[in-house]
Amino acid sequence: MAGAKSITIVGGGLAGLTLGIGLRQRGVRVKICEAGHYPRHRVCGEFISGRGEATLARLGLRELMAQAGAVSARTAAFFLTTQATAPRPLPSAAICLSRFTLDATLARKFQELGGEFHEGDRFAGDFAEGMVRATGRRVQTEAGGSHWFGLKIHARNVSLAADLEMHVSPRGYVGLCRINGGEVNVCGLFRKRAAESVETKHRYELLRGQPDSPLRQRLAEAEFDENSFCAVAGLELQPQPAAARVEICVGDAITMIPPITGNGMSMALESAELAVGPLAAWSREEMSWSAARHKIAGDCDAVFARRLAWAKWLQRIILAPALQSPLVLLANRSDWFWRLAFARTR
Ligand SMILES: Cc1cc2nc3c(=O)[nH]c(=O)nc-3n(C[C@H](O)[C@H](O)[C@H](O)COP(=O)(O)OP(=O)(O)OC[C@H]3O[C@@H](n4cnc5c(N)ncnc54)[C@H](O)[C@@H]3O)c2cc1C
């Protein structure tokens, strides 16, 4: 591969690191510029579910996750303030691993494979040929409507009724999920008015749930790891096609699927895998940059369009107070809705 063209990936999160690993496995010279430093906590439900699991297996990373302490989630339950679904088996098991461990493990693997990893390197220039955008979520630009923000903290001493518990409230939801090291990830997505500011004290309260709620009871004895607390705001949840982007993009840089689906990390992994072949071909001068961009964007849109459309409506339905009770009744009486929603958002 001497003389082959090298690739720079801007953003060393899940998508950027997976792409870097895939390209290194094909012998392509790769540099990743990552603005942050590892290990670090991120706002994420830390629940990998969907076709991205097969990507991990194909790239030989599944075993690495297991060695890093990943645990399987096999059951899930939904809770409202006064109602709950019984714990249900997930149609397929999910992989649960803290981003603190996951991202650092992948960064190490990328470097072991000979990749150049630049931490603390925030790219601020223009994207040129040979540069891929893996910079994560785009910031919400629309001034009106709901503004979404995410919060996360790890806790010990939490006993769950299912491997994944989703606690829905009028303001959003909190997911509780067992992760590595005997901890439980407490992660929520909430909406606020554009001008509203949410104080730190109030953020903790949002994660702990309203008084007398099942969430508050679940976390009554929890010991929180304050160092793991993180927040993210300005989340853009309107689906966008990859073909609309002028750069080659992977992961949330294309678009962010509503987190309630637990499929964003899978999309990051899948889009990275879809990009490996065309970028390796560009590096060998067998494909133009423009052809590689069209191929990657077209493949991503073909794979993601349906699940993005379903996810948008599913989030609206689950977070609409008037529909929550009928939904719980439906989910308790039949497997049909449960399985349909799971399948269509993956
Ligand atoms: C509340 C919430 C809960 C979620 N829960 C889940 C879940 O349970 N399951 C799931 O699958 N997904 C979940 N997600 C989504 C998931 O976290 C994302 O889809 C995933 O992290 C996307 O990976 P990425 O690599 O595209 O972006 P990121 O992981 O955000 O990585 C982007 C990286 O780019 C770097 N960067 C940005 N700009 C620059 C620059 N200019 N120069 C250099 N580096 C730069 C950043 O520092 C960052 O490290 C959730 C998201 C939220 C908000």
The ligand as an ORCA input file, in Angstrom:
! r2SCAN-3c Opt
* xyz 0 1
  C     -29.535     11.080     25.644
  C     -28.928     10.156     24.632
  C     -29.025      8.780     24.820
  C     -28.498      7.905     23.874
  N     -28.607      6.563     24.075
  C     -28.170      5.706     23.144
  C     -28.296      4.299     23.337
  O     -28.718      3.807     24.374
  N     -27.902      3.485     22.332
  C     -27.388      3.978     21.161
  O     -27.068      3.178     20.281
  N     -27.207      5.293     20.974
  C     -27.584      6.164     21.931
  N     -27.398      7.513     21.754
  C     -26.788      7.980     20.502
  C     -25.282      7.737     20.458
  O     -24.672      8.288     21.595
  C     -24.713      8.363     19.192
  O     -25.489      7.970     18.085
  C     -23.256      7.975     18.947
  O     -22.446      8.445     19.980
  C     -22.767      8.565     17.620
  O     -21.401      8.335     17.459
  P     -20.523      9.361     16.614
  O     -19.157      8.793     16.545
  O     -21.223      9.702     15.356
  O     -20.517     10.690     17.475
  P     -19.802     10.953     18.879
  O     -19.725      9.727     19.677
  O     -20.482     12.151     19.440
  O     -18.315     11.350     18.477
  C     -17.998     12.533     17.765
  C     -16.581     12.936     18.139
  O     -16.131     13.995     17.300
  C     -15.347     14.874     18.070
  N     -15.339     16.154     17.380
  C     -16.396     16.979     17.146
  N     -16.002     18.053     16.438
  C     -14.668     17.908     16.215
  C     -13.693     18.688     15.526
  N     -14.015     19.827     14.935
  N     -12.417     18.255     15.508
  C     -12.058     17.078     16.115
  N     -12.970     16.290     16.777
  C     -14.241     16.700     16.811
  C     -16.024     14.909     19.428
  O     -15.139     15.298     20.450
  C     -16.466     13.453     19.573
  O     -15.526     12.679     20.267
  C     -27.863      8.422     22.707
  C     -27.718      9.796     22.541
  C     -28.229     10.665     23.512
  C     -28.071     12.146     23.314
*
